[in-house]
Amino acid sequence: MGKEIIWTNYATVELNEAFLDLLEQSESIEITTRVMGEVVESVEILKTHPEIYKLDKLRKNNKGTIRAFEKHSYRISYQVEKDTVYIIRIRYAGKEPLEY
C-alpha cells in the first residue's frame, strides 16, 4: 500500500502560486493544467519509494529526512516519516536557490 502523501499548507499555497505564475507566462490554461498536474502526479512514486531522490542540499540542519527532486523545472522538497511523506515545499527551480 505504501506511505500516505500529505501536502502541507505552505506547499499547497506555493503550488497555487506556481500555477498562477505559469498561467501568466504561458497564457494557456491547457498547458498550465497539464504541467501542474504532472508535478502533482510526480509525488505518487514517493508512496512506495520515498528514498528514491537525494537529500535536500538546501535544507539547513537536514537530519536525513528531507529530500528533493525536480519536475518540469519545479523543485519539490519533502519529508519522509514512518508512515507519511509530507510535501513541504515547491519552488520554481529557475529562481535564486534559497536555504530554508
Secondary structure, DSSP 8 states (H G I E B T S, - for coil): ---EEEE-HHHHHHHHHHHHHHHHHH--HHHHHHHHHHHHHGGGGGGT-TTSS-B-TTSTT--S-EEEEEETTEEEEEEE-SSEEEEEEEEETTS-----
